């Protein structure tokens, strides 16, 4: 019993000692030595010592070179302190108050006594001000450094729409969204994830529109992450998604500010990660990956036709090779006679069955596509195109594959590029091989069973509690106006309440567009007549 209390006493003493060590001391020289020691005396850690007044009152400015705004530090902190007429006979606490309120022309300014917080502020790009005789430091926001300029996003190119895209700077990205939604209800919440990297992560949502349960779930999943490093939003995506064993993405990522703004208005939560131009949107539904931002900038009939085309090409990219394999292997009677004779004549010199032939061509094309992505831009696309043409023609002449198979694989690859989302397109590339196996084993019966299992799998998925196939499964008739079709804007009165809180008004009393009444013809002659009459 005595040993138990002795153990508890020792643990309490160690805890108290640890808390004592985590606080700054009043000796400025010891504080500087500890900073140099724990940062490895790094060359980019700048420690500037200043002396004020005749008695020689000392203070130190510490910052990390390269991630701060040098001009702000020199003009508004160092110059302000040196040019100030502060009485150095003041007490350190009073001296700190004078610096905060009358001298330093920067803000905001935070105060703390903890060593861990000091290193966090220092690595965030803040400037640390230490005063001799005090165990409290000032942290001044001076983030800066080199940043990539705002450019057009490369992964989501559109014909019509804004040309700006996100960058690697977190504050720049949030500002691009605020420029589009100028509403005080656009709220953000910040947190740091990663025990070593301390990566800044922010969630953004529109209060009053978003469902509070979704916000709470996003916040809970982010706070639950325990990992040493977050280097890109893909880390976050893998750690907070609902379903792990699926090829389909359950979070939507984009580098377009207008896309993020539109999804926030629909009640989604945006997750910004410092150091990456890709922003996550939660929750995500299946049909969302086939919608493009330019669908809302074009007429409703054009947007509807393009959405149907994307769905058809997605299905084509999945089942086209498998249907060809099933037809040529098991169901020759279903092929028209003339076409069957042509295919049989082409395959007469091919030594492999249709399945092996398709596997060879698909793997070859995947290698060419991956090589084109990794090669320099100047030659990457050219190598992919020329390589596909040369290898395809050589394979046909060598009798390894038939011309019909080259056509099928080419159409499948082109159809895969028609999907606006890369995450959904790469899922189709993987599922295609599973369908080819089922077609080679069971024929069209295997293809149909694959489609059924794929549909059941999609209906079983969730994204932050929201059914993945909403609003088609379960069917909600009031929300079908912006799915496979897009109804005209002038007929839209309320936003689709798929995920948002309640029913939100989109446009109230929107009149139908039409010509003025009376419908008079206006031309130059009629204008001259009106002027003469006047």
Residue pairs with C-beta under 8 A, 6 or more apart in sequence:
21 115
22 114
22 115
22 116
23 113
23 114
23 115
23 135
24 31
24 113
24 114
24 115
24 118
24 130
24 135
24 136
24 137
25 31
25 135
26 132
26 133
26 134
26 135
28 58
28 59
28 60
28 130
28 131
28 132
28 133
31 60
31 130
32 47
32 49
32 60
32 130
34 115
35 45
35 47
35 62
36 45
36 47
38 119
39 45
44 64
44 65
44 66
45 62
45 63
45 64
45 65
45 122
46 61
46 62
46 63
46 64
46 65
47 60
47 61
47 62
48 60
48 61
48 62
48 78
49 58
49 59
49 60
50 58
50 59
50 60
50 61
50 78
50 81
50 82
51 57
51 58
52 58
52 59
52 81
52 82
52 86
52 88
53 86
53 87
53 88
53 89
54 88
55 88
55 89
56 88
57 88
57 95
57 132
58 131
58 132
59 81
59 129
59 130
59 131
59 132
60 129
60 130
61 73
61 77
61 78
61 127
61 128
61 129
61 130
62 122
62 127
62 128
62 129
62 130
63 73
63 122
63 125
63 126
63 127
63 128
63 142
64 122
64 123
64 125
66 145
66 146
67 125
67 143
67 144
67 145
68 125
68 126
68 127
68 142
68 143
68 144
68 145
69 142
69 143
69 144
69 145
70 144
72 106
72 142
72 144
73 127
73 142
76 104
76 105
76 106
77 104
77 106
77 127
77 129
77 140
77 142
80 103
80 104
80 105
81 99
81 103
81 104
84 102
84 103
86 95
86 98
86 99
86 103
88 95
90 98
92 131
92 132
92 133
92 134
93 134
95 131
96 111
96 131
96 134
96 136
96 138
99 129
99 131
99 138
100 109
100 111
100 138
104 129
104 138
104 140
106 140
106 141
106 142
107 140
107 141
108 140
108 141
109 138
109 139
109 140
110 121
110 126
110 138
110 139
111 136
111 137
111 138
111 139
112 118
112 121
112 136
112 137
112 139
113 135
113 136
113 137
117 139
118 128
118 137
118 139
120 192
120 198
121 128
121 139
122 128
123 198
124 143
124 198
124 200
125 141
125 142
125 143
125 144
125 145
126 139
126 140
126 141
126 142
126 143
127 139
127 140
127 142
128 137
128 138
128 139
129 137
129 138
129 139
129 140
130 137
131 137
143 171
147 167
147 168
147 169
147 172
148 167
148 168
148 169
149 167
150 164
150 165
150 167
150 172
150 176
151 164
151 165
151 167
152 163
152 164
152 165
153 165
153 166
153 255
153 256
153 277
154 165
155 255
155 422
156 254
156 255
156 256
156 259
156 292
156 293
156 420
158 292
158 293
158 294
159 294
160 294
160 297
160 298
161 256
161 258
161 293
161 294
161 297
162 256
162 257
162 258
164 176
164 257
165 255
165 256
165 257
165 277
166 172
166 173
166 176
166 255
166 256
166 257
166 277
166 278
166 279
167 173
167 277
168 274
168 275
168 276
168 277
169 274
170 200
170 202
170 272
170 273
170 274
170 275
173 257
173 272
173 277
173 279
174 188
174 202
174 204
174 272
176 257
177 186
177 204
177 257
177 260
177 261
177 264
177 270
178 186
179 257
180 257
180 258
180 261
181 206
181 261
181 264
181 265
183 206
185 206
185 207
185 208
185 209
186 204
186 205
186 206
186 207
186 264
187 204
187 205
187 206
187 207
188 202
188 203
188 204
189 202
189 203
189 219
190 200
190 201
190 202
191 200
191 201
191 202
191 222
191 223
192 198
192 199
192 200
192 201
193 199
193 201
193 222
193 225
193 227
193 230
193 236
194 227
194 228
194 229
194 230
195 226
195 227
195 228
196 228
196 229
197 228
197 229
197 230
197 231
199 229
199 230
199 231
199 273
199 274
199 275
200 273
200 274
201 222
201 230
201 236
201 271
201 272
201 273
201 274
202 271
202 272
203 215
203 218
203 219
203 222
203 269
203 270
203 271
203 272
204 264
204 269
204 270
204 272
205 215
205 264
205 268
205 269
205 270
206 264
206 265
206 267
208 501
209 264
209 265
209 267
209 500
209 501
209 504
210 264
210 267
210 268
210 269
210 500
210 501
211 267
211 499
211 500
211 501
212 501
213 465
214 267
214 269
214 282
214 283
214 464
214 465
214 466
214 499
215 269
217 464
217 465
218 240
218 269
218 271
218 282
218 464
221 239
221 240
222 236
222 240
222 271
225 236
225 239
225 240
227 235
227 239
229 235
230 236
230 273
231 275
232 273
232 275
232 276
232 278
233 253
233 271
233 273
233 276
233 278
233 279
233 280
234 278
235 273
236 271
236 273
236 280
237 249
237 251
237 253
237 280
240 251
240 282
241 250
241 251
241 463
242 250
242 461
242 462
242 463
242 464
242 465
243 250
243 461
243 462
246 457
246 461
247 426
247 427
247 430
247 431
248 286
248 424
248 427
248 458
248 461
248 468
249 284
249 289
249 421
249 423
249 424
249 427
250 283
250 284
250 461
250 462
250 463
250 468
251 280
251 281
251 282
251 283
251 284
251 463
252 263
252 280
252 281
252 282
252 284
252 288
252 289
252 421
252 423
253 278
253 279
253 280
253 281
253 423
254 260
254 278
254 279
254 281
255 277
255 278
255 279
256 293
258 293
259 293
260 270
260 279
260 281
262 293
262 296
263 270
263 281
264 270
265 495
266 495
266 496
266 498
266 499
266 500
267 497
267 498
267 499
267 500
267 501
267 504
268 281
268 282
268 283
268 499
269 281
269 282
270 279
270 280
270 281
271 279
271 280
271 281
271 282
272 279
273 279
273 280
282 463
282 464
283 463
283 464
283 465
283 466
283 499
284 463
284 468
285 463
285 466
285 467
285 468
285 469
285 470
285 498
286 458
286 468
286 469
286 472
287 472
287 483
287 484
289 419
289 420
289 421
289 423
289 424
290 307
290 310
290 311
290 314
290 419
290 420
290 421
290 424
291 307
291 420
291 482
292 306
292 420
294 303
295 303
295 306
295 307
295 486
296 303
296 486
298 306
300 485
300 486
300 487
300 488
300 489
303 486
304 484
304 485
304 486
307 484
307 485
307 486
308 484
309 418
310 418
310 419
310 420
311 484
313 415
313 416
313 418
313 419
314 415
314 418
314 419
314 424
314 428
316 411
316 412
316 415
317 412
317 413
317 415
317 416
317 418
317 419
317 425
317 428
317 429
317 432
318 428
318 431
318 432
318 435
319 432
319 435
319 447
319 451
320 408
320 411
320 412
320 415
321 358
321 362
321 408
321 409
321 412
321 432
321 435
321 436
321 439
322 432
322 435
322 436
322 438
322 439
322 446
322 447
322 450
323 439
323 444
323 447
324 354
324 358
324 404
324 405
324 408
325 354
325 355
325 358
325 436
325 439
325 440
326 439
326 440
326 443
326 444
326 446
326 447
327 334
327 335
327 444
328 335
328 343
328 347
328 354
329 353
329 354
329 355
329 439
329 440
329 443
330 443
330 444
331 443
331 444
332 340
335 343
342 404
343 402
343 404
346 402
346 403
346 404
347 354
347 402
347 404
349 399
350 357
350 399
350 400
350 401
350 402
351 399
351 400
352 360
352 400
352 401
353 440
354 405
354 440
355 436
355 437
355 439
355 440
357 400
357 401
357 402
357 405
358 405
358 408
358 409
358 436
359 433
359 436
360 395
360 400
360 401
361 395
361 401
361 405
361 406
361 409
362 409
362 412
362 432
362 433
362 436
364 391
364 395
365 388
365 409
365 413
366 429
368 383
368 384
368 387
368 388
368 391
369 384
369 413
371 380
371 383
371 384
371 387
372 380
372 381
372 383
372 384
372 387
373 380
374 380
375 383
388 410
392 401
392 406
392 410
395 401
395 406
396 402
396 403
396 406
412 432
416 425
416 428
416 429
417 425
419 425
419 428
431 454
434 450
435 447
435 450
438 446
438 447
438 449
438 450
439 446
439 447
439 450
440 446
442 449
458 468
458 469
458 473
459 467
459 468
459 469
459 473
460 468
461 467
461 468
461 469
462 468
466 498
466 499
467 473
467 474
470 476
470 479
470 498
471 479
471 480
471 483
471 496
471 498
472 480
472 483
476 498
478 496
478 497
479 496
479 497
479 498
481 487
481 491
481 492
481 496
482 496
489 507
489 510
490 507
490 510
490 511
490 512
490 513
492 506
492 507
492 510
493 505
493 506
493 507
493 508
493 510
494 503
494 504
494 505
494 506
495 503
495 504
495 505
495 506
497 503
497 504
520 526
